[in-house]
Amino acid sequence: MGFYYLHSNIYFTSNYRNTNLLFAIMKTIYKATQQDINMPVDKEWQKRFIKYICWGLPQFTFWTIMLTHFLFYVIRGN
């Protein structure tokens, strides 16, 4: 394991200078146009989505845990 770590460390340092070139090739610039900025937004859907994530997901998680505990209680008797 020590040899692999040493080998991977050398590999990382040998390619360290080429990372800026790699990021320059992969970088894509996205610019918002005025049409994108003025696009209508569905605020009702956003509110409903946030409500489901912030309220529904914790409720679902809680009741799933309670059901799992209840099933273990019924099946195993613990």
BADRENNU-18321 format. One line per field, with one value per residue: x, y, z of N, C-alpha, C, O in turn; residue in one letter. Coordinates in steps of 0.2 Angstrom, whole numbers. Example, Ala and Ser with C-alpha at 12.3 -4.5 7.8 and 13.67 -1.06 7.14 Angstrom:
BEGIN
n_x = [66 | 64]
n_y = [-28 | -11]
n_z = [39 | 35]
ca_x = [62 | 68]
ca_y = [-22 | -5]
ca_z = [39 | 36]
c_x = [66 | 64]
c_y = [-16 | 0]
c_z = [39 | 39]
o_x = [71 | 67]
o_y = [-17 | 6]
o_z = [42 | 40]
res = [a | s]
//
This chain:
BEGIN
n_x = [4 | 10 | 19 | 11 | 4 | 15 | 19 | 7 | 8 | 19 | 15 | 5 | 12 | 20 | 11 | 6 | 9 | 2 | -11 | -17 | -18 | -26 | -38 | -41 | -44 | -56 | -64 | -79 | -88 | -103 | -115 | -128 | -141 | -151 | -164 | -164 | -163 | -175 | -185 | -200 | -205 | -210 | -217 | -226 | -224 | -211 | -212 | -220 | -211 | -200 | -207 | -211 | -198 | -192 | -202 | -209 | -199 | -192 | -203 | -206 | -195 | -194 | -206 | -204 | -193 | -199 | -209 | -200 | -194 | -205 | -209 | -198 | -200 | -212 | -209 | -196 | -198 | -191]
n_y = [-6 | 6 | 8 | 10 | 22 | 31 | 30 | 35 | 48 | 53 | 53 | 62 | 74 | 75 | 78 | 90 | 103 | 102 | 104 | 117 | 118 | 108 | 112 | 124 | 118 | 111 | 121 | 130 | 144 | 151 | 163 | 173 | 179 | 193 | 189 | 177 | 183 | 190 | 180 | 172 | 167 | 153 | 155 | 149 | 135 | 134 | 138 | 127 | 116 | 119 | 118 | 104 | 98 | 104 | 101 | 89 | 79 | 77 | 73 | 61 | 53 | 52 | 45 | 33 | 28 | 26 | 16 | 6 | 3 | -2 | -13 | -21 | -23 | -30 | -42 | -47 | -45 | -36]
n_z = [0 | 4 | -7 | -18 | -14 | -14 | -28 | -33 | -29 | -35 | -48 | -48 | -45 | -56 | -66 | -62 | -68 | -80 | -77 | -78 | -92 | -95 | -88 | -95 | -108 | -105 | -100 | -101 | -106 | -100 | -105 | -100 | -109 | -113 | -116 | -109 | -96 | -95 | -95 | -91 | -75 | -66 | -52 | -43 | -45 | -40 | -27 | -22 | -25 | -17 | -5 | -5 | -4 | 7 | 17 | 14 | 11 | 24 | 32 | 25 | 27 | 41 | 44 | 36 | 43 | 56 | 52 | 48 | 60 | 67 | 60 | 62 | 76 | 76 | 69 | 74 | 88 | 96]
ca_x = [0 | 14 | 22 | 5 | 4 | 21 | 18 | 2 | 10 | 24 | 11 | 1 | 17 | 23 | 6 | 4 | 10 | -2 | -18 | -20 | -19 | -32 | -44 | -42 | -48 | -62 | -68 | -84 | -91 | -110 | -117 | -135 | -143 | -156 | -170 | -164 | -165 | -182 | -189 | -205 | -203 | -216 | -216 | -230 | -221 | -205 | -214 | -222 | -206 | -197 | -211 | -210 | -191 | -191 | -206 | -211 | -194 | -191 | -208 | -206 | -189 | -196 | -211 | -200 | -189 | -204 | -211 | -195 | -193 | -211 | -208 | -193 | -203 | -217 | -205 | -191 | -200 | -187]
ca_y = [0 | 12 | 9 | 13 | 29 | 34 | 30 | 40 | 55 | 55 | 54 | 68 | 80 | 75 | 81 | 96 | 108 | 102 | 105 | 123 | 117 | 104 | 116 | 128 | 115 | 109 | 127 | 133 | 150 | 152 | 170 | 174 | 184 | 197 | 185 | 173 | 186 | 192 | 174 | 172 | 161 | 150 | 156 | 144 | 129 | 135 | 137 | 120 | 112 | 120 | 115 | 97 | 96 | 106 | 98 | 82 | 74 | 75 | 69 | 54 | 50 | 51 | 39 | 27 | 25 | 23 | 10 | 1 | 1 | -5 | -20 | -25 | -24 | -35 | -48 | -50 | -44 | -32]
ca_z = [0 | 4 | -13 | -22 | -12 | -17 | -35 | -35 | -27 | -40 | -54 | -47 | -45 | -62 | -70 | -59 | -72 | -86 | -75 | -81 | -99 | -95 | -86 | -101 | -113 | -103 | -97 | -106 | -103 | -102 | -104 | -100 | -113 | -110 | -116 | -103 | -90 | -95 | -96 | -86 | -70 | -63 | -44 | -39 | -45 | -36 | -20 | -21 | -26 | -11 | 1 | -5 | -2 | 14 | 22 | 12 | 12 | 31 | 34 | 22 | 30 | 48 | 44 | 34 | 49 | 61 | 49 | 48 | 67 | 69 | 57 | 66 | 82 | 75 | 66 | 79 | 95 | 100]
c_x = [4 | 17 | 17 | 4 | 9 | 21 | 13 | 4 | 15 | 20 | 7 | 6 | 19 | 18 | 4 | 4 | 5 | -10 | -21 | -22 | -26 | -39 | -46 | -46 | -55 | -67 | -73 | -88 | -98 | -112 | -124 | -136 | -149 | -163 | -170 | -166 | -172 | -187 | -194 | -203 | -210 | -215 | -220 | -227 | -215 | -207 | -216 | -216 | -202 | -201 | -211 | -203 | -190 | -196 | -208 | -205 | -192 | -197 | -208 | -200 | -191 | -201 | -208 | -196 | -194 | -207 | -206 | -194 | -199 | -211 | -203 | -196 | -208 | -213 | -201 | -194 | -196 | -189]
c_y = [6 | 13 | 12 | 20 | 33 | 35 | 35 | 47 | 57 | 57 | 60 | 74 | 80 | 79 | 87 | 102 | 108 | 103 | 111 | 122 | 113 | 108 | 121 | 125 | 113 | 115 | 129 | 139 | 151 | 159 | 170 | 180 | 188 | 193 | 180 | 176 | 188 | 186 | 174 | 166 | 159 | 150 | 151 | 137 | 129 | 134 | 130 | 115 | 112 | 117 | 107 | 95 | 98 | 103 | 91 | 77 | 72 | 71 | 62 | 50 | 48 | 45 | 33 | 24 | 22 | 16 | 4 | -2 | -4 | -12 | -24 | -27 | -30 | -42 | -51 | -49 | -40 | -25]
c_z = [0 | -3 | -18 | -20 | -15 | -24 | -37 | -34 | -32 | -46 | -53 | -48 | -52 | -67 | -68 | -64 | -78 | -84 | -78 | -88 | -99 | -93 | -92 | -107 | -111 | -101 | -103 | -102 | -105 | -100 | -104 | -104 | -110 | -111 | -111 | -96 | -89 | -95 | -90 | -81 | -67 | -55 | -40 | -39 | -40 | -29 | -18 | -21 | -19 | -5 | 1 | -3 | 5 | 19 | 20 | 13 | 19 | 33 | 31 | 25 | 37 | 48 | 41 | 40 | 54 | 58 | 49 | 56 | 69 | 66 | 60 | 73 | 81 | 73 | 72 | 86 | 99 | 100]
o_x = [3 | 18 | 19 | 4 | 8 | 22 | 14 | 2 | 14 | 22 | 7 | 4 | 21 | 20 | -1 | -1 | 3 | -14 | -27 | -27 | -30 | -44 | -52 | -50 | -59 | -73 | -71 | -90 | -100 | -111 | -127 | -134 | -152 | -167 | -175 | -169 | -175 | -193 | -192 | -201 | -214 | -212 | -218 | -227 | -213 | -203 | -215 | -216 | -199 | -198 | -210 | -203 | -188 | -194 | -208 | -207 | -191 | -195 | -209 | -201 | -190 | -200 | -211 | -196 | -192 | -208 | -208 | -193 | -199 | -213 | -204 | -195 | -208 | -215 | -201 | -191 | -196 | -186]
o_y = [11 | 19 | 17 | 24 | 39 | 40 | 39 | 52 | 63 | 62 | 64 | 79 | 86 | 82 | 90 | 106 | 113 | 103 | 111 | 125 | 114 | 107 | 123 | 128 | 114 | 114 | 130 | 138 | 151 | 161 | 168 | 185 | 186 | 194 | 179 | 174 | 188 | 187 | 175 | 161 | 163 | 145 | 148 | 134 | 124 | 131 | 127 | 111 | 107 | 114 | 105 | 90 | 94 | 102 | 87 | 72 | 66 | 66 | 57 | 44 | 42 | 40 | 28 | 18 | 17 | 12 | -2 | -8 | -8 | -17 | -30 | -33 | -35 | -47 | -57 | -53 | -40 | -21]
o_z = [-3 | -5 | -22 | -25 | -17 | -27 | -41 | -37 | -34 | -50 | -58 | -51 | -54 | -72 | -70 | -64 | -81 | -88 | -79 | -90 | -104 | -97 | -93 | -110 | -115 | -100 | -109 | -96 | -111 | -95 | -109 | -104 | -105 | -107 | -108 | -92 | -84 | -96 | -84 | -84 | -65 | -52 | -35 | -34 | -37 | -25 | -13 | -17 | -16 | 0 | 6 | 1 | 9 | 25 | 25 | 16 | 20 | 37 | 35 | 27 | 39 | 52 | 43 | 40 | 57 | 62 | 51 | 57 | 73 | 69 | 61 | 75 | 86 | 76 | 73 | 91 | 105 | 103]
res = [m | g | f | y | y | l | h | s | n | i | y | f | t | s | n | y | r | n | t | n | l | l | f | a | i | m | k | t | i | y | k | a | t | q | q | d | i | n | m | p | v | d | k | e | w | q | k | r | f | i | k | y | i | c | w | g | l | p | q | f | t | f | w | t | i | m | l | t | h | f | l | f | y | v | i | r | g | n]
//
